[in-house]
């Protein structure tokens, strides 16, 4: 019975230990062309029964059989090409000459094939043992062995003892269970596998306590061979390699803060991981009291209980997250109530991805109205509302469908201007969480002789004539556009209509028009978006112009120069397709022509500007502007369609973005010179038709 033999591919050489015999070192092209069969060399010799024997020559694909001594005929080839024959040496082969059988006649070698007695493993013991213990291998010709390779390719070349019939070797700490291999260590080695796998001992876990266990506390793991453990992975992914104590029967280890319920994994030097059958169960906090109840949105609650130091997140009604205040203890924490929280139970989550809910519902106080004054009032006049808990009011609703946002209310008083279009009736206050309370007292709207704006465009361009409708407009003596630009050109003007040309120096963007009456009163218009393009203040601060400063990559869009669309006669970037999810528009990196060094740390003094022409309404998603560098990955998400559901510019406008608006989620940019990686913009987080032109992306002093 011959052992399993594994031989790596052999590169034949005339100097390889005398293994290969040169029979003919001349190979002529005319022999190849004529189909003459030639044998140049064969090997190895000595050969192993059951091993490979190789023949090198010319036209060897015409060989029909190999005759080995003593008259052992082989007709099955492991490989057969014109230059190479490979056969397996039969067990009956003995020493002697070999012949190749061909149609041209037999070719007999001049040299003898010799046979080597095989290296063999007859047994090994013990069948199971710990790393570091002694493995005894018995067999034949073991004195020729130079290397033992364990199943994870762990090689050992130093043995405790070695004779022709026995090897003693220490099993390395990182050995794994499985078949092992012995090797004679030659360039083309003989590799003998063990007939059965070696079982290398791994730890077993029989008990985990305490259960449940508190994060940060000691956990005791009991079992066998635990001292082989190098690392413990807790459910949730945290790894611990520093133990409080470790021995064969027990490990004491501190539980990571974010450990979850589940099995622990013991990592060994062999990279094998052993999962425990007993499970870790994480302790939950206990809630005994929440006060005050009802609580005030924007205020604080005090939570009492047990193990509250485990709490990482507090969630109120409406899925709103409150902030935990400093100074917490295991028995008491203080939490800010979100301004938009609603009535519900309160949930307390831990880093273990577990949560517990308060037993009772947390009620919330509502604002109340005790009086409104004056009760008889004209529109555009100031109304005073008194009551309680008015500091949580976000807006005031008037009869007629009008509402006004509240700024800086106190707990007992709110002052707002009665909006145009209000009709007599009750008012109501709406809290930050949506709770609405109506007044018992009614507001009586008096007739007004003051100028009132009832209708005007929501957007227009400098130089364009706009029509403003309202009441008592003939009282208006002066029209002032942002910022402080007085109109000088008018169209028709009457009690109900004013036509006015927007001055060319009007500041672009969203603003309000001021109207000064003959009596010196000031009336403000609703918001209007003055659309137009700002001149480029400094060409050296432009970092995308799509002429010399284009994109390096992107998923969609091309450079265009349509005379009907170009903003300044040069190239611009255009994308025109349906976008769904991440779609890159234009990007460069490596700080390529990015003027961050000019700005440096003066982040608050600079803005980013870009000219844009939105040709079709955008209805969803966002334009994700990115500046990435050594300080972090900073984003600004431009989505003016979010509030209205649709957005179209009707021409080129300049959009201004403060550099302070870029954030990596926790902080803003400190030094723009740190932006040395990706910068550009992509569509993301939604889907929409996007038909947009963009040009002249630049930095500018405010």
C-alpha positions as CSV (number, residue, x, y, z in Angstrom):
1,X,0.0,0.0,0.0
2,X,1.6,3.2,-1.2
3,X,0.9,6.6,0.6
4,X,-0.8,9.4,-1.3
5,X,1.8,11.3,-3.3
6,X,1.5,14.9,-4.3
7,X,4.2,16.3,-6.6
8,X,4.3,19.9,-7.8
9,X,5.0,20.7,-11.5
10,X,8.7,19.9,-12.2
11,X,11.0,22.1,-14.3
12,X,13.5,19.7,-15.8
13,X,17.2,20.5,-15.6
14,X,20.2,18.4,-16.5
15,X,21.7,19.4,-13.2
16,X,18.7,18.4,-11.0
17,X,20.3,15.9,-8.6
18,X,21.0,13.5,-11.5
19,X,17.2,12.9,-11.8
20,X,16.9,13.6,-15.5
21,X,18.9,11.7,-18.0
22,X,19.9,13.3,-21.3
23,X,19.4,10.9,-24.1
24,X,19.5,13.2,-27.0
25,X,20.3,16.9,-26.8
26,X,19.7,17.7,-30.5
27,X,16.2,18.5,-31.8
28,X,16.2,19.4,-35.4
29,X,13.4,21.3,-37.2
30,X,13.4,18.8,-40.0
31,X,12.7,16.0,-37.5
32,X,9.7,17.9,-36.1
33,X,8.4,18.5,-39.6
34,X,9.0,14.8,-40.6
35,X,7.0,13.5,-37.6
36,X,10.0,11.6,-36.2
37,X,9.5,10.6,-32.6
38,X,12.4,11.4,-30.3
39,X,13.0,11.0,-26.5
40,X,15.3,13.6,-25.0
41,X,14.9,12.9,-21.3
42,X,12.7,11.4,-18.6
43,X,12.5,11.7,-14.8
44,X,12.5,11.7,-11.9
45,X,14.8,8.8,-11.2
46,X,14.6,7.3,-8.6
47,X,10.8,7.4,-9.1
48,X,8.1,6.6,-6.6
49,X,5.5,4.0,-7.3
50,X,2.2,5.9,-7.6
51,X,4.1,9.0,-8.5
52,X,4.5,10.8,-11.8
53,X,7.0,10.0,-14.5
54,X,7.6,12.6,-17.2
55,X,9.1,12.2,-20.7
56,X,10.4,15.2,-22.8
57,X,11.0,14.9,-26.5
58,X,9.6,15.5,-30.0
59,X,6.3,14.3,-31.5
60,X,5.5,12.4,-28.3
61,X,1.8,12.6,-29.0
62,X,2.4,9.7,-31.4
63,X,3.4,7.4,-28.5
64,X,0.7,4.7,-28.0
65,X,2.2,3.1,-24.8
66,X,5.1,3.3,-22.3
67,X,6.7,0.0,-21.4
68,X,8.2,0.0,-17.9
69,X,10.3,-2.8,-16.4
70,X,9.5,-5.6,-16.0
71,X,7.3,-5.4,-19.1
72,X,4.7,-3.2,-17.4
73,X,2.7,-1.5,-20.2
74,X,1.0,1.9,-19.6
75,X,-1.5,3.2,-22.1
76,X,-3.3,5.8,-20.0
77,X,-1.6,9.2,-19.9
78,X,-2.1,11.9,-17.3
79,X,-0.8,14.4,-20.0
80,X,0.1,13.9,-23.7
81,X,1.5,16.7,-25.9
82,X,4.1,16.6,-28.7
83,X,6.7,17.8,-26.2
84,X,5.6,16.1,-22.9
85,X,4.2,12.8,-21.7
86,X,3.2,12.3,-18.1
87,X,2.2,8.9,-16.6
88,X,1.6,7.4,-13.2
89,X,4.2,4.8,-12.1
90,X,2.3,1.5,-11.6
91,X,3.0,-0.5,-8.4
92,X,4.5,-3.4,-10.4
93,X,7.3,-1.3,-11.8
94,X,10.9,-2.4,-11.0
95,X,14.3,-1.0,-11.9
96,X,15.3,-1.2,-15.6
97,X,15.1,0.6,-19.0
98,X,11.9,2.1,-20.3
99,X,10.5,2.1,-23.9
100,X,8.1,4.3,-25.9
101,X,5.9,2.3,-28.2
102,X,5.2,4.1,-31.5
103,X,4.2,3.3,-35.1
104,X,7.8,4.0,-36.1
105,X,9.0,1.3,-33.7
106,X,9.9,1.2,-30.0
107,X,12.3,3.8,-28.6
108,X,14.3,2.4,-25.6
109,X,16.2,4.5,-23.1
110,X,19.9,4.1,-22.6
111,X,19.7,4.9,-18.9
112,X,18.0,2.9,-16.2
113,X,14.8,3.9,-14.3
114,X,15.4,3.4,-10.6
115,X,12.7,3.1,-8.0
116,X,12.7,4.8,-4.6
117,X,11.2,3.2,-1.6
118,X,8.3,5.5,-0.6
119,X,8.1,7.9,2.4
120,X,5.0,6.9,4.4
121,X,2.9,7.8,7.4
122,X,1.7,4.6,9.2
123,X,0.1,6.4,12.2
124,X,0.1,9.5,14.4
125,X,-0.9,10.0,18.0
126,X,-2.7,11.4,19.9
127,X,-5.6,11.9,17.5
128,X,-6.7,15.0,19.5
129,X,-4.4,17.4,21.4
130,X,-4.0,21.0,22.5
131,X,-1.8,23.5,20.8
132,X,1.7,23.3,22.3
133,X,1.4,19.5,22.9
134,X,3.6,16.9,21.3
135,X,2.4,15.1,18.1
136,X,4.1,11.8,17.4
137,X,4.2,10.7,13.7
138,X,5.3,7.1,12.8
139,X,6.1,5.8,9.3
140,X,9.0,5.0,6.9
141,X,11.9,7.1,5.7
142,X,10.8,9.9,8.1
143,X,14.4,10.9,8.4
144,X,14.0,12.5,4.9
145,X,11.2,14.9,6.2
146,X,12.2,18.6,6.5
147,X,8.7,20.2,7.0
148,X,5.3,19.5,8.5
149,X,2.4,21.6,7.2
150,X,-0.8,21.8,9.3
151,X,-4.2,22.4,7.7
152,X,-4.1,26.2,7.8
153,X,-0.7,26.1,5.9
154,X,1.1,26.5,9.2
155,X,4.7,25.2,8.5
156,X,6.9,23.7,11.2
157,X,10.6,22.8,10.4
158,X,12.0,22.3,13.9
159,X,11.1,19.0,15.5
160,X,11.6,17.7,19.1
161,X,13.1,14.4,17.7
162,X,13.4,12.7,14.3
163,X,14.4,9.2,13.2
164,X,13.7,7.1,10.2
165,X,10.5,5.7,11.7
166,X,9.3,8.5,14.0
167,X,9.0,12.3,14.3
168,X,8.0,14.2,17.5
169,X,6.8,17.8,16.9
170,X,5.1,20.5,19.0
171,X,1.7,21.5,17.6
172,X,1.9,25.3,17.1
173,X,-0.5,27.7,18.9
174,X,-2.1,28.7,15.6
175,X,-2.5,25.2,14.1
176,X,-6.0,24.2,13.0
177,X,-7.8,20.8,12.9
178,X,-7.5,18.9,9.7
179,X,-5.3,16.8,7.5
180,X,-1.5,17.6,7.9
181,X,1.2,17.1,5.3
182,X,4.8,16.0,5.6
183,X,7.4,17.1,3.0
184,X,11.0,16.3,2.1
185,X,11.6,20.0,1.6
186,X,13.0,19.6,-1.9
187,X,12.5,22.2,-4.7
188,X,10.0,19.8,-6.2
189,X,8.9,18.1,-2.9
190,X,7.3,14.8,-2.1
191,X,4.2,15.7,-0.1
192,X,2.5,13.0,2.0
193,X,-0.9,13.7,3.6
194,X,-2.1,12.1,6.8
195,X,-4.9,9.5,6.2
196,X,-7.2,11.1,8.8
197,X,-7.5,14.6,10.2
198,X,-5.7,15.8,13.3
199,X,-8.1,17.1,15.9
200,X,-6.7,20.3,17.5
201,X,-8.5,21.2,20.7
202,X,-10.6,24.3,20.8
203,X,-12.4,25.9,23.8
204,X,-16.0,25.0,24.8
205,X,-18.3,27.3,26.7
206,X,-20.7,25.7,29.2
207,X,-22.0,28.7,31.1
208,X,-22.2,32.5,30.9
209,X,-23.0,34.6,34.0
210,X,-24.5,36.8,35.2
211,X,-27.6,36.9,33.0
212,X,-28.7,39.5,32.3
213,X,-25.4,41.4,32.5
214,X,-24.9,45.2,32.7
215,X,-22.7,46.9,30.0
216,X,-19.4,47.7,31.7
217,X,-19.7,45.0,34.3
218,X,-17.7,41.8,34.5
219,X,-18.9,38.7,32.6
220,X,-17.8,35.2,33.6
221,X,-17.4,32.6,30.9
222,X,-17.0,29.0,32.1
223,X,-16.0,25.9,30.1
224,X,-12.9,24.0,29.0
225,X,-9.6,25.0,27.4
226,X,-10.6,28.6,27.6
227,X,-7.0,29.7,28.1
228,X,-6.5,29.1,24.4
229,X,-8.7,32.2,23.8
230,X,-6.9,35.3,22.4
231,X,-9.9,37.5,21.7
232,X,-13.6,37.6,22.5
233,X,-16.1,39.2,20.0
234,X,-19.4,40.2,21.6
235,X,-22.7,40.4,19.7
236,X,-22.7,43.8,18.2
237,X,-19.1,43.5,16.9
238,X,-17.0,44.8,19.8
239,X,-13.8,42.8,20.3
240,X,-12.0,42.5,23.6
241,X,-8.5,41.0,24.0
242,X,-7.6,42.3,27.5
243,X,-9.3,40.1,30.1
244,X,-9.7,40.6,33.8
245,X,-8.5,37.0,34.2
246,X,-8.1,33.9,32.1
247,X,-7.6,30.2,32.9
248,X,-8.5,26.9,31.3
249,X,-11.9,26.7,33.1
250,X,-12.9,30.4,33.3
251,X,-12.5,33.8,31.7
252,X,-13.6,37.1,33.4
253,X,-14.1,39.9,30.9
254,X,-15.6,43.4,31.0
255,X,-18.7,43.7,28.8
256,X,-18.4,46.5,26.1
257,X,-20.9,49.4,26.3
258,X,-22.4,48.4,22.9
259,X,-22.7,44.7,23.4
260,X,-26.0,43.2,22.4
261,X,-27.9,40.0,23.1
262,X,-26.5,36.8,21.5
263,X,-23.6,34.4,21.4
264,X,-20.0,35.4,22.1
265,X,-17.2,34.3,19.8
266,X,-13.9,33.1,21.1
267,X,-11.1,33.9,18.7
268,X,-8.0,31.6,18.8
269,X,-4.4,32.1,17.6
270,X,-5.3,29.8,14.6
271,X,-8.0,32.4,13.6
272,X,-10.7,29.9,14.3
273,X,-13.7,31.4,16.0
274,X,-15.8,29.3,18.5
275,X,-19.4,30.5,19.1
276,X,-20.9,29.9,22.5
277,X,-24.2,28.0,22.9
278,X,-25.1,30.0,26.0
279,X,-26.2,33.5,25.1
280,X,-25.3,36.9,26.6
281,X,-28.4,38.8,27.7
282,X,-28.0,42.5,28.3
283,X,-29.5,44.3,31.2
284,X,-32.3,46.9,30.6
285,X,-32.8,50.0,32.7
286,X,-35.9,50.3,34.9
287,X,-38.1,53.4,34.8
288,X,-39.9,54.2,38.1
289,X,-40.9,57.9,37.7
290,X,-41.1,60.7,35.1
291,X,-41.7,64.3,36.3
292,X,-43.2,66.7,35.7
293,X,-46.2,65.1,33.9
294,X,-47.6,66.9,32.0
295,X,-44.3,68.3,30.7
296,X,-43.6,71.3,28.6
297,X,-42.2,71.0,25.1
298,X,-38.8,72.6,25.1
299,X,-38.5,72.1,28.8
300,X,-37.0,69.2,30.8
301,X,-38.2,66.1,32.5
302,X,-36.5,64.2,35.3
303,X,-36.5,60.4,35.0
304,X,-35.8,58.2,38.0
305,X,-35.2,54.5,38.1
306,X,-32.4,51.9,38.0
307,X,-29.4,51.4,35.7
308,X,-30.3,54.7,33.9
309,X,-26.6,55.2,33.0
310,X,-27.2,52.6,30.2
311,X,-29.6,54.9,28.4
312,X,-28.2,56.4,25.2
313,X,-31.3,57.6,23.4
314,X,-34.7,59.0,24.7
315,X,-37.5,59.0,22.2
316,X,-40.7,61.0,22.7
317,X,-44.0,61.0,20.9
318,X,-43.8,61.7,17.2
319,X,-40.5,59.8,17.1
320,X,-38.7,62.9,18.4
321,X,-35.4,62.5,20.2
322,X,-34.6,64.4,23.4
323,X,-31.1,65.3,24.5
324,X,-29.8,63.7,27.8
325,X,-28.3,66.3,30.1
326,X,-24.9,66.0,31.7
327,X,-24.7,64.9,35.3
328,X,-26.6,61.7,34.9
329,X,-26.4,58.9,37.4
330,X,-27.5,55.3,37.5
331,X,-30.7,56.3,39.3
332,X,-31.6,59.7,37.7
333,X,-31.3,61.4,34.3
334,X,-32.6,64.8,33.0
335,X,-33.8,65.0,29.4
336,X,-34.8,67.9,27.2
337,X,-38.3,67.5,25.7
338,X,-38.2,68.2,22.0
339,X,-40.2,71.3,20.9
340,X,-42.2,69.2,18.5
341,X,-42.8,66.1,20.7
342,X,-46.4,64.8,21.0
343,X,-48.3,63.1,23.7
344,X,-47.2,59.4,24.0
345,X,-45.2,57.0,26.1
346,X,-41.4,57.7,26.3
347,X,-38.9,55.1,25.0
348,X,-35.4,54.6,26.5
349,X,-32.9,52.8,24.3
350,X,-29.4,51.5,25.2
351,X,-26.3,50.8,23.3
352,X,-27.2,47.2,23.3
353,X,-29.9,48.0,20.7
354,X,-32.6,47.3,23.3
355,X,-35.2,49.7,24.7
356,X,-37.8,50.0,27.5
357,X,-40.9,52.2,27.4
358,X,-42.3,54.2,30.3
359,X,-45.4,52.7,31.9
360,X,-47.5,55.8,31.6
361,X,-48.1,58.3,28.9
362,X,-46.2,61.6,29.1
363,X,-48.8,64.4,28.7
364,X,-47.8,67.8,27.4
365,X,-49.0,71.2,28.5
366,X,-50.8,73.4,25.9
367,X,-50.8,77.1,25.5
368,X,-53.8,79.1,26.6
369,X,-55.2,82.5,25.6
370,X,-56.6,84.8,28.2
371,X,-57.0,88.0,26.2
372,X,-56.3,89.6,22.8
373,X,-55.9,93.4,22.5
374,X,-57.0,95.5,20.9
375,X,-60.1,93.5,20.0
376,X,-61.0,96.1,17.3
377,X,-58.0,96.4,14.9
378,X,-57.0,97.1,11.4
379,X,-54.8,94.8,9.3
380,X,-51.1,95.5,9.4
381,X,-51.5,96.6,13.0
382,X,-49.9,94.9,16.1
383,X,-52.0,92.5,18.1
384,X,-51.0,91.5,21.7
385,X,-52.0,88.0,22.9
386,X,-51.7,87.2,26.6
387,X,-52.1,83.9,28.3
388,X,-49.9,81.0,29.6
389,X,-47.3,78.8,28.0
390,X,-47.2,81.1,25.0
391,X,-43.4,80.5,24.7
392,X,-44.2,77.2,23.0
393,X,-46.3,78.9,20.3
394,X,-44.9,78.6,16.7
395,X,-47.6,80.5,14.8
396,X,-50.9,82.4,15.1
397,X,-53.8,81.6,12.9
398,X,-56.3,84.2,11.9
399,X,-59.8,83.9,10.5
400,X,-59.7,83.9,6.7
401,X,-57.0,81.3,6.3
402,X,-54.1,83.6,7.3
403,X,-51.3,82.8,9.7
404,X,-48.2,84.5,11.1
405,X,-45.1,82.9,12.5
406,X,-44.1,84.0,16.0
407,X,-40.7,85.3,16.9
408,X,-39.3,85.3,20.5
409,X,-42.6,84.8,22.4
410,X,-42.6,85.0,26.2
411,X,-44.5,82.6,28.4
412,X,-47.3,85.2,28.9
413,X,-47.3,87.4,25.8
414,X,-47.1,87.3,22.0
415,X,-47.1,90.3,19.7
416,X,-47.9,89.8,16.0
417,X,-49.0,91.9,13.0
418,X,-52.5,91.2,11.7
419,X,-52.0,90.0,8.1
420,X,-53.8,91.4,5.1
421,X,-56.8,89.2,4.3
422,X,-57.8,88.6,7.9
423,X,-61.5,88.7,8.6
424,X,-63.3,89.1,11.9
425,X,-63.5,86.0,14.1
426,X,-61.6,83.9,16.6
427,X,-57.8,83.5,16.4
428,X,-55.8,80.4,17.5
429,X,-52.3,79.7,18.6
430,X,-50.4,76.6,17.3
431,X,-47.7,75.1,19.5
432,X,-44.4,73.8,18.2
433,X,-45.7,70.2,18.4
434,X,-48.9,71.1,16.4
435,X,-51.3,71.5,19.4
436,X,-53.8,74.2,18.5
437,X,-55.8,76.3,21.0
438,X,-58.5,78.8,19.9
439,X,-59.4,82.1,21.6
440,X,-62.8,82.6,23.2
441,X,-62.6,86.3,22.4
442,X,-63.2,87.4,18.8
443,X,-61.1,89.8,16.8
444,X,-63.1,92.6,15.0
445,X,-61.3,93.7,11.8
446,X,-61.8,97.4,11.1
447,X,-61.8,99.1,7.7
448,X,-58.4,100.4,6.8
449,X,-57.3,103.5,4.9
450,X,-53.7,102.3,4.9
451,X,-52.2,100.8,1.8
452,X,-52.7,97.0,1.5
453,X,-51.0,94.5,-0.9
454,X,-53.3,91.7,-2.0
455,X,-51.6,90.3,-5.1
456,X,-48.2,90.5,-6.7
457,X,-45.7,88.1,-8.5
458,X,-43.7,85.6,-6.4
459,X,-40.7,86.0,-8.7
460,X,-39.3,88.5,-11.2
461,X,-36.1,89.7,-12.8
462,X,-34.2,93.0,-12.6
463,X,-35.5,95.3,-15.3
464,X,-38.9,93.6,-15.5
465,X,-42.1,95.5,-15.0
466,X,-44.3,93.9,-12.3
467,X,-48.0,94.5,-11.4
468,X,-49.0,95.0,-7.8
469,X,-52.6,94.9,-6.7
470,X,-54.2,96.0,-3.4
471,X,-56.1,98.8,-1.7
472,X,-55.3,102.5,-1.1
473,X,-52.2,102.1,-3.4
474,X,-52.5,105.7,-4.5
475,X,-51.2,106.6,-0.9
476,X,-47.8,105.1,-1.8
477,X,-45.1,107.6,-2.6
478,X,-42.0,105.4,-2.7
479,X,-41.2,101.8,-3.6
480,X,-37.9,100.4,-2.3
481,X,-36.4,97.0,-3.5
482,X,-33.7,95.0,-1.7
483,X,-31.4,96.2,-0.4
484,X,-32.4,99.9,-0.2
485,X,-32.8,100.3,-4.0
486,X,-35.5,102.9,-4.8
487,X,-37.6,102.4,-7.9
488,X,-37.6,105.3,-10.4
489,X,-39.7,103.9,-13.3
490,X,-43.4,103.2,-13.1
491,X,-46.2,102.2,-15.3
492,X,-49.9,102.8,-14.4
493,X,-50.8,103.7,-10.9
494,X,-54.2,103.8,-9.2
495,X,-56.0,103.1,-6.0
496,X,-55.9,99.4,-6.7
497,X,-52.8,98.9,-9.0
498,X,-49.2,99.9,-9.2
499,X,-46.9,98.9,-12.1
500,X,-43.2,99.3,-11.3
501,X,-39.9,98.4,-13.0
502,X,-37.5,96.5,-10.8
503,X,-34.2,98.4,-10.7
504,X,-31.2,96.7,-12.2
505,X,-29.2,97.0,-9.0
506,X,-31.8,95.1,-6.9
507,X,-30.2,92.3,-4.9
508,X,-31.1,88.9,-6.3
509,X,-32.7,86.3,-4.1
510,X,-35.7,86.1,-1.8
511,X,-36.7,89.4,-0.2
512,X,-39.5,91.9,0.4
513,X,-40.5,95.2,-1.2
514,X,-41.1,98.2,1.1
515,X,-43.8,100.8,0.3
516,X,-43.7,104.2,1.9
517,X,-47.0,106.1,2.1
518,X,-47.6,109.9,1.9
519,X,-48.2,109.7,5.7
520,X,-44.8,108.1,6.3
521,X,-46.2,104.6,7.0
522,X,-44.2,101.6,5.9
523,X,-45.9,98.6,4.3
524,X,-44.0,95.4,3.4
525,X,-44.9,93.1,0.6
526,X,-45.0,89.3,0.7
527,X,-41.7,87.6,-0.2
528,X,-40.6,87.9,-3.8
529,X,-37.7,86.0,-5.5
530,X,-35.6,88.5,-7.5
531,X,-34.0,86.3,-10.1
532,X,-30.9,87.2,-11.9
533,X,-27.2,86.6,-12.2
534,X,-24.6,88.2,-10.0
535,X,-21.4,89.3,-11.8
536,X,-18.2,87.3,-11.1
537,X,-16.3,89.3,-8.5
538,X,-13.0,87.4,-8.9
539,X,-12.2,85.1,-11.8
540,X,-9.4,83.4,-9.8
541,X,-12.0,82.0,-7.4
542,X,-14.1,80.2,-10.1
543,X,-13.5,76.4,-9.8
544,X,-16.0,75.1,-12.4
545,X,-16.6,77.1,-15.6
546,X,-16.8,74.2,-18.1
547,X,-14.3,75.9,-20.4
548,X,-10.9,75.4,-18.9
549,X,-12.2,74.2,-15.5
550,X,-14.5,71.2,-16.4
551,X,-15.3,67.9,-14.8
552,X,-13.0,64.9,-14.5
553,X,-15.9,62.4,-14.1
554,X,-19.7,62.2,-13.6
555,X,-22.6,59.9,-14.3
556,X,-24.8,62.3,-16.4
557,X,-24.6,65.6,-18.2
558,X,-22.4,67.3,-20.9
559,X,-20.8,70.6,-21.6
560,X,-23.0,72.8,-23.9
561,X,-22.8,76.1,-25.6
562,X,-26.3,76.7,-27.0
563,X,-26.6,80.5,-27.9
564,X,-30.2,80.4,-26.7
565,X,-29.1,79.1,-23.2
566,X,-25.6,80.2,-22.5
567,X,-25.3,82.7,-19.7
568,X,-22.3,84.6,-21.0
569,X,-21.5,83.1,-24.4
570,X,-19.2,80.4,-23.0
571,X,-19.7,76.7,-22.1
572,X,-22.0,75.6,-19.4
573,X,-22.9,72.2,-17.9
574,X,-26.3,70.7,-18.7
575,X,-28.1,67.5,-17.5
576,X,-31.4,66.5,-19.0
577,X,-32.8,63.2,-17.9
578,X,-34.8,61.4,-15.2
579,X,-32.7,60.9,-12.1
580,X,-33.4,58.3,-9.5
581,X,-31.0,58.1,-6.5
582,X,-27.3,59.0,-6.7
583,X,-26.4,60.5,-10.1
584,X,-23.1,62.3,-10.3
585,X,-23.0,65.5,-12.3
586,X,-19.5,67.0,-12.2
587,X,-16.5,66.2,-10.0
588,X,-12.8,66.8,-9.6
589,X,-10.4,65.9,-6.8
590,X,-6.9,66.3,-5.6
591,X,-7.5,70.1,-4.9
592,X,-7.3,70.6,-8.7
593,X,-7.7,74.4,-9.2
594,X,-9.8,74.6,-6.0
595,X,-9.2,78.0,-4.4
596,X,-9.3,76.8,-0.8
597,X,-6.0,78.3,0.1
598,X,-7.3,81.8,-0.7
599,X,-10.1,81.4,1.9
600,X,-8.2,79.4,4.5
601,X,-9.9,79.8,7.9
602,X,-12.0,82.8,6.8
603,X,-15.1,80.5,6.4
604,X,-17.6,83.0,7.8
605,X,-16.5,85.7,5.4
606,X,-17.0,83.7,2.1
607,X,-19.9,82.2,0.2
608,X,-20.1,79.7,-2.6
609,X,-22.1,80.9,-5.7
610,X,-23.3,79.1,-8.8
611,X,-25.4,80.2,-11.7
612,X,-28.3,77.9,-12.5
613,X,-31.1,77.7,-15.0
614,X,-33.8,75.2,-14.1
615,X,-35.6,74.5,-17.4
616,X,-38.2,71.9,-16.2
617,X,-39.8,71.7,-12.7
618,X,-37.8,69.7,-10.2
619,X,-40.1,67.8,-7.9
620,X,-37.9,65.7,-5.6
621,X,-34.4,64.7,-4.5
622,X,-31.6,67.1,-3.8
623,X,-28.5,68.6,-5.3
624,X,-25.7,67.3,-3.0
625,X,-22.7,69.7,-3.1
626,X,-19.6,68.1,-1.6
627,X,-16.2,69.4,-0.4
628,X,-14.0,66.6,1.0
629,X,-10.6,66.7,2.6
630,X,-8.4,66.0,5.6
631,X,-10.9,67.7,8.1
632,X,-13.9,65.6,6.9
633,X,-16.5,65.0,4.3
634,X,-18.7,68.2,4.1
635,X,-22.1,68.5,2.3
636,X,-24.7,71.1,1.4
637,X,-28.0,69.9,0.1
638,X,-29.7,72.3,-2.2
639,X,-33.5,71.6,-2.6
640,X,-35.6,74.7,-3.0
641,X,-38.4,72.6,-4.3
642,X,-38.8,70.8,-0.9
643,X,-41.4,73.3,0.6
644,X,-43.5,73.9,-2.6
645,X,-43.1,70.4,-4.2
646,X,-41.9,72.0,-7.5
647,X,-39.2,74.5,-8.6
648,X,-38.4,76.2,-11.9
649,X,-36.3,79.4,-12.3
650,X,-37.6,80.7,-15.6
651,X,-34.1,81.8,-16.5
652,X,-30.6,82.0,-15.1
653,X,-30.2,83.0,-11.4
654,X,-27.3,83.1,-9.0
655,X,-27.6,80.9,-5.9
656,X,-25.6,81.9,-2.9
657,X,-24.5,79.3,-0.3
658,X,-22.7,80.3,2.9
659,X,-19.6,78.2,3.4
660,X,-20.8,77.8,7.0
661,X,-23.8,75.8,5.6
662,X,-21.5,72.9,4.6
663,X,-21.4,70.1,7.3
664,X,-20.1,66.6,7.8
665,X,-23.0,65.9,10.1
666,X,-21.4,67.1,13.3
667,X,-19.2,70.1,12.4
668,X,-18.5,72.6,9.7
669,X,-15.4,73.4,7.7
670,X,-12.7,75.1,9.7
671,X,-10.0,75.6,7.0
672,X,-11.0,75.5,3.3
673,X,-7.4,74.7,2.5
674,X,-8.0,71.2,3.9
675,X,-10.3,70.4,0.9
676,X,-7.8,68.2,-1.0
677,X,-10.1,65.4,-2.2
678,X,-13.5,65.3,-4.0
679,X,-15.5,68.4,-4.8
680,X,-18.5,68.7,-7.0
681,X,-22.2,68.0,-7.1
682,X,-24.6,65.0,-7.6
683,X,-28.4,64.4,-7.6
684,X,-29.4,62.2,-4.7
685,X,-32.1,61.1,-2.2
686,X,-35.1,61.0,-4.5
687,X,-36.2,61.0,-8.1
688,X,-37.2,63.7,-10.5
689,X,-36.9,64.9,-14.1
690,X,-33.8,67.1,-14.0
691,X,-33.3,69.5,-16.9
692,X,-30.8,72.0,-15.5
693,X,-27.9,74.3,-16.7
694,X,-25.1,75.2,-14.3
695,X,-22.2,77.5,-14.7
696,X,-19.6,79.6,-12.9
697,X,-19.2,77.7,-9.6
698,X,-17.1,80.1,-7.5
699,X,-16.2,81.4,-4.1
700,X,-16.8,85.1,-3.2
701,X,-16.4,87.4,-0.3
702,X,-19.8,88.3,1.3
